[in-house]
């Protein structure tokens, strides 16, 4: 137990952490806070989360933890939520703001790692790598013939990027190495990024219809939920490959299933699903032209360590009255004078 000041006041702020963290992040946190950590690999049950944050001043959570108004009501002393994730759609930011709770996240540190993985998915789906690997393992490799597991060339093809934020731009830089023509669509054109990474702005419909590969890098918002629906997939080429490393709910999975099963598009590779984990009985998994990975785009040793470190740094900054690096609702800090 941490030492206590007279009259029962804590010498250090109390922080609840919803999972063990990589690297030395927890050790650093324990140097400046009284820390309780949920030790399971699965997210803490709601009753445990309610108990854990009951008298906490700080919460360090993951994207699998649903932080809603009811939980916030159970934590009257809470001052900051720091999530070890870029996206923060699992947190009711409006409710947190209304209760004076700062919300921090970890953008930037996983940009290059996620872009690497998005391009890895693109290459694997284009050249049918998972199908080829399964063919060998299952003893179905009988001979070589001209049409055996043929895929699609990436070099010189047209890449469509939906969402030209930091990760989208990083993907574009990788695509230049493959001499790809790069189209993009975002809420607003980005002339500076166009010059830097050599891409061309187009409408959403044009990106879909002209691209050989479409990769998604948008946050989950009411506007982007099911952005890729039946109409979107119908606009894509029958030879196109779809890649999603953003958020699962950006895609209408029933529409994706239909597009793949009916060969409206050639293939898809996704690292995120609308419900995670995806059930082993989900009909998507019966499709040979779909590659699914378990939300691991940022899963490199160095990147996960940096994410944990940034989440801790921002949490301690807010608790210490300092400016965090990445706060979603800055107005909370402004009202505090911090």
C-alpha positions as CSV (number, residue, x, y, z in Angstrom):
1,X,0.0,0.0,0.0
2,X,1.1,3.5,-0.7
3,X,1.9,5.7,2.3
4,X,-0.9,7.9,3.5
5,X,-1.0,11.4,4.8
6,X,-2.7,12.3,8.1
7,X,-6.5,12.2,8.3
8,X,-6.7,9.4,5.7
9,X,-5.9,11.6,2.7
10,X,-3.9,9.7,0.0
11,X,-0.5,11.0,-0.8
12,X,-0.8,9.8,-4.3
13,X,-3.8,9.8,-6.7
14,X,-5.6,6.5,-7.2
15,X,-5.6,5.0,-10.7
16,X,-7.4,2.0,-12.0
17,X,-5.9,0.2,-15.0
18,X,-8.0,-2.3,-17.0
19,X,-5.1,-4.6,-18.1
20,X,-1.5,-5.3,-17.7
21,X,0.6,-3.1,-19.9
22,X,3.8,-3.8,-21.9
23,X,7.2,-2.4,-21.1
24,X,7.9,-0.3,-18.0
25,X,4.7,1.8,-18.2
26,X,3.1,0.4,-15.1
27,X,6.3,0.8,-13.1
28,X,6.5,4.5,-14.0
29,X,2.8,4.9,-13.1
30,X,3.3,3.3,-9.7
31,X,6.0,5.9,-9.0
32,X,3.4,8.7,-9.1
33,X,0.1,7.0,-8.3
34,X,-1.6,4.3,-6.2
35,X,-2.3,1.8,-8.9
36,X,-4.8,-1.1,-9.1
37,X,-4.6,-3.3,-12.2
38,X,-7.1,-5.8,-13.5
39,X,-5.0,-8.9,-14.1
40,X,-7.1,-10.8,-16.6
41,X,-6.5,-10.9,-20.3
42,X,-10.2,-10.3,-21.0
43,X,-11.8,-6.9,-20.2
44,X,-12.9,-6.5,-16.6
45,X,-16.6,-7.3,-16.1
46,X,-18.8,-4.3,-15.6
47,X,-19.3,-4.9,-11.9
48,X,-15.5,-5.1,-11.5
49,X,-15.1,-1.9,-13.5
50,X,-17.7,-0.1,-11.4
51,X,-15.9,-1.2,-8.2
52,X,-12.5,-0.4,-9.5
53,X,-13.2,3.2,-10.6
54,X,-15.5,4.0,-7.7
55,X,-12.9,6.2,-5.9
56,X,-10.3,6.5,-8.7
57,X,-9.0,9.8,-10.0
58,X,-7.6,8.3,-13.1
59,X,-8.6,5.4,-15.4
60,X,-6.3,3.9,-18.0
61,X,-8.3,1.7,-20.3
62,X,-8.2,-0.1,-23.7
63,X,-10.5,0.1,-26.7
64,X,-12.3,-3.0,-25.5
65,X,-13.6,-1.2,-22.4
66,X,-16.9,0.5,-22.8
67,X,-16.8,3.7,-20.7
68,X,-20.4,5.1,-20.7
69,X,-22.3,7.6,-18.6
70,X,-23.3,5.0,-16.0
71,X,-19.7,4.2,-15.3
72,X,-18.8,7.8,-15.1
73,X,-21.6,8.4,-12.6
74,X,-20.1,5.7,-10.4
75,X,-16.7,7.6,-10.3
76,X,-17.3,11.0,-8.8
77,X,-13.6,11.6,-8.2
78,X,-12.5,10.7,-11.7
79,X,-10.4,13.4,-13.4
80,X,-9.0,11.7,-16.4
81,X,-9.5,8.7,-18.7
82,X,-6.5,7.8,-20.8
83,X,-7.0,5.1,-23.4
84,X,-4.2,3.1,-25.0
85,X,-5.7,3.5,-28.4
86,X,-6.0,6.0,-31.3
87,X,-9.8,5.6,-31.5
88,X,-11.9,6.7,-28.6
89,X,-15.4,5.7,-29.8
90,X,-15.6,3.3,-26.8
91,X,-15.7,6.3,-24.5
92,X,-18.7,8.6,-24.1
93,X,-16.7,11.7,-24.6
94,X,-19.8,14.0,-24.2
95,X,-20.7,12.4,-20.9
96,X,-17.1,12.7,-19.7
97,X,-16.9,16.4,-20.8
98,X,-20.1,17.1,-18.9
99,X,-18.6,15.7,-15.8
100,X,-15.3,17.5,-16.1
101,X,-13.3,14.4,-17.0
102,X,-10.5,14.8,-19.5
103,X,-10.2,12.1,-22.2
104,X,-6.7,11.3,-23.7
105,X,-5.7,8.9,-26.4
106,X,-2.5,7.7,-28.2
107,X,-2.4,8.9,-31.9
108,X,0.8,9.2,-33.9
109,X,2.9,6.5,-32.1
110,X,1.3,3.7,-34.1
111,X,1.1,5.4,-37.5
112,X,4.0,3.6,-39.2
113,X,3.3,0.2,-37.7
114,X,-0.3,0.3,-38.7
115,X,0.6,1.5,-42.2
116,X,3.0,-1.5,-42.5
117,X,0.3,-3.9,-41.5
118,X,-2.3,-2.4,-43.9
119,X,0.1,-2.8,-46.7
120,X,0.9,-6.3,-45.6
121,X,-2.8,-7.2,-45.7
122,X,-3.1,-5.6,-49.2
123,X,-0.2,-7.7,-50.5
124,X,-1.4,-10.9,-48.9
125,X,-4.9,-10.5,-50.2
126,X,-3.7,-9.5,-53.7
127,X,-1.4,-12.5,-54.1
128,X,-3.7,-14.9,-52.2
129,X,-1.0,-15.7,-49.6
130,X,-3.3,-17.2,-46.9
131,X,-5.0,-19.4,-49.5
132,X,-1.7,-20.6,-50.7
133,X,-0.4,-21.3,-47.2
134,X,-3.6,-23.3,-46.4
135,X,-3.3,-25.3,-49.6
136,X,0.2,-26.5,-48.6
137,X,-0.7,-27.2,-45.0
138,X,-3.9,-29.2,-46.0
139,X,-2.1,-31.3,-48.5
140,X,-4.0,-29.9,-51.5
141,X,-0.8,-28.8,-53.4
142,X,-0.8,-31.4,-56.2
143,X,1.1,-29.7,-59.1
144,X,1.8,-26.3,-60.8
145,X,-0.4,-25.1,-63.5
146,X,-0.9,-21.6,-65.1
147,X,-4.1,-20.7,-63.4
148,X,-3.2,-22.0,-59.9
149,X,-3.9,-19.4,-57.2
150,X,-3.4,-16.5,-59.5
151,X,-3.8,-13.1,-57.9
152,X,-3.4,-9.4,-58.8
153,X,-0.3,-7.3,-59.3
154,X,0.2,-4.4,-56.9
155,X,3.0,-2.6,-58.7
156,X,1.6,0.0,-61.0
157,X,-2.0,-0.5,-59.8
158,X,-4.3,2.2,-58.6
159,X,-4.7,2.6,-54.8
160,X,-7.7,4.4,-53.3
161,X,-7.3,5.7,-49.8
162,X,-10.4,6.7,-47.9
163,X,-9.2,8.9,-45.0
164,X,-5.9,10.7,-45.6
165,X,-4.9,11.3,-42.0
166,X,-1.5,10.3,-40.7
167,X,-2.0,6.6,-41.3
168,X,-3.5,7.1,-44.8
169,X,-0.5,9.3,-45.7
170,X,1.9,6.6,-44.4
171,X,0.2,4.0,-46.6
172,X,0.5,6.4,-49.6
173,X,4.3,6.7,-49.0
174,X,4.6,2.9,-49.1
175,X,2.5,2.7,-52.2
176,X,4.9,5.1,-54.0
177,X,7.6,2.4,-53.6
178,X,5.3,0.2,-55.7
179,X,4.8,2.9,-58.3
180,X,1.1,2.9,-57.7
181,X,-1.3,5.6,-58.8
182,X,-2.8,7.0,-55.6
183,X,-6.3,8.5,-55.3
184,X,-7.8,9.6,-52.0
185,X,-10.9,10.9,-50.5
186,X,-11.3,12.7,-47.2
187,X,-13.8,15.2,-45.8
188,X,-11.6,18.0,-47.2
189,X,-8.8,18.0,-49.8
190,X,-5.2,18.2,-48.4
191,X,-3.0,19.9,-51.0
192,X,0.1,19.7,-48.8
193,X,-0.3,16.0,-48.4
194,X,-1.0,15.6,-52.1
195,X,2.4,17.3,-52.9
196,X,4.3,15.3,-50.2
197,X,3.0,11.8,-51.0
198,X,1.9,12.2,-54.6
199,X,-1.8,11.5,-54.4
200,X,-4.8,13.0,-56.1
201,X,-8.1,14.0,-54.5
202,X,-11.3,12.4,-55.9
203,X,-14.9,11.9,-54.8
204,X,-15.7,8.9,-52.7
205,X,-17.5,7.4,-55.7
206,X,-14.6,7.9,-58.0
207,X,-12.2,6.4,-55.5
208,X,-14.3,3.3,-55.4
209,X,-14.9,2.9,-59.1
210,X,-11.3,3.7,-60.3
211,X,-9.2,1.9,-57.7
212,X,-7.8,-1.6,-57.9
213,X,-7.2,-1.5,-54.1
214,X,-9.2,0.4,-51.6
215,X,-7.9,0.9,-48.1
216,X,-9.8,2.6,-45.2
217,X,-8.3,4.9,-42.6
218,X,-11.2,6.9,-41.0
219,X,-12.4,7.2,-37.4
220,X,-15.7,5.7,-36.4
221,X,-18.3,8.5,-36.3
222,X,-22.0,8.6,-37.0
223,X,-21.1,9.7,-40.6
224,X,-18.6,6.8,-41.2
225,X,-20.6,4.0,-39.6
226,X,-21.4,1.5,-42.4
227,X,-19.8,3.9,-44.9
228,X,-18.9,0.7,-46.9
229,X,-22.4,-0.6,-47.5
230,X,-24.0,-2.5,-50.4
231,X,-24.0,0.6,-52.6
232,X,-20.3,1.2,-52.0
233,X,-19.2,-2.3,-52.8
234,X,-21.4,-2.2,-56.0
235,X,-19.3,0.7,-57.2
236,X,-16.0,-1.2,-56.9
237,X,-14.4,-3.2,-59.6
238,X,-15.0,-7.0,-59.7
239,X,-11.2,-7.3,-59.5
240,X,-10.7,-4.9,-56.6
241,X,-9.3,-5.7,-53.2
242,X,-10.7,-4.1,-50.0
243,X,-8.6,-3.5,-46.9
244,X,-9.8,-2.2,-43.5
245,X,-7.6,-1.5,-40.5
246,X,-9.7,1.4,-39.1
247,X,-12.8,0.3,-37.2
248,X,-15.1,-2.7,-37.9
249,X,-18.3,-0.7,-37.9
250,X,-17.1,1.4,-40.8
251,X,-18.2,-1.7,-42.8
252,X,-21.6,-3.2,-43.1
253,X,-20.5,-6.8,-42.7
254,X,-23.6,-8.3,-44.4
255,X,-22.9,-6.2,-47.4
256,X,-19.2,-7.2,-47.4
257,X,-20.2,-10.9,-47.2
258,X,-22.5,-10.5,-50.2
259,X,-19.9,-8.6,-52.2
260,X,-17.3,-11.3,-51.6
261,X,-19.7,-14.3,-52.1
262,X,-21.1,-12.9,-55.3
263,X,-17.7,-11.7,-56.6
264,X,-18.7,-8.1,-56.7
265,X,-15.2,-7.6,-55.5
266,X,-12.3,-10.0,-55.7
267,X,-11.1,-10.1,-52.1
268,X,-10.9,-8.3,-48.8
269,X,-8.5,-8.2,-45.9
270,X,-9.7,-6.8,-42.5
271,X,-8.0,-6.4,-39.2
272,X,-11.2,-5.2,-37.4
273,X,-14.7,-6.4,-37.2
274,X,-18.0,-4.9,-36.0
275,X,-18.1,-7.3,-33.0
276,X,-14.8,-8.3,-31.5
277,X,-13.8,-11.0,-31.2
278,X,-15.5,-12.4,-34.3
279,X,-17.4,-15.6,-33.7
280,X,-15.8,-18.7,-35.2
281,X,-19.2,-19.4,-36.6
282,X,-19.5,-16.1,-38.4
283,X,-20.4,-16.7,-42.1
284,X,-17.6,-14.3,-43.1
285,X,-15.1,-17.0,-42.1
286,X,-16.5,-19.4,-44.6
287,X,-15.4,-17.1,-47.5
288,X,-12.0,-18.2,-49.1
289,X,-11.4,-14.7,-50.5
290,X,-11.5,-13.0,-47.1
291,X,-8.4,-12.6,-44.9
292,X,-9.2,-11.7,-41.2
293,X,-6.7,-10.9,-38.5
294,X,-7.5,-10.2,-34.8
295,X,-7.0,-6.4,-34.5
296,X,-3.2,-6.6,-34.5
297,X,-2.2,-3.7,-36.8
298,X,-0.4,-1.9,-34.1
299,X,1.0,-5.1,-32.5
300,X,4.8,-4.6,-32.7
301,X,6.8,-4.7,-29.5
302,X,8.1,-1.2,-29.9
303,X,4.8,0.4,-30.8
304,X,2.8,-1.2,-28.1
305,X,5.4,-0.1,-25.6
306,X,5.2,3.5,-26.9
307,X,1.4,3.4,-26.7
308,X,1.4,2.3,-23.1
309,X,4.0,4.9,-22.3
310,X,2.0,7.7,-23.9
311,X,-1.2,6.7,-22.1
312,X,0.6,6.8,-18.8
313,X,2.3,10.1,-19.6
314,X,-0.9,11.8,-20.5
315,X,-2.8,10.4,-17.4
316,X,-0.1,11.6,-15.1
317,X,0.1,15.0,-16.8
318,X,-3.6,15.6,-16.2
319,X,-3.4,14.4,-12.6
320,X,-0.4,16.7,-12.1
321,X,-2.1,19.7,-13.5
322,X,0.0,19.7,-16.7
323,X,-1.0,19.7,-20.3
324,X,-1.2,16.2,-21.8
325,X,0.0,15.5,-25.4
326,X,-3.3,14.3,-26.7
327,X,-6.5,15.4,-25.1
328,X,-9.8,14.9,-27.0
329,X,-11.8,17.4,-24.9
330,X,-9.5,20.3,-24.3
331,X,-12.3,22.5,-22.9
332,X,-12.2,20.4,-19.7
333,X,-8.6,21.4,-19.1
334,X,-9.3,25.0,-20.1
335,X,-12.1,25.2,-17.5
336,X,-9.7,23.9,-14.9
337,X,-7.0,26.3,-15.9
338,X,-4.7,23.3,-16.7
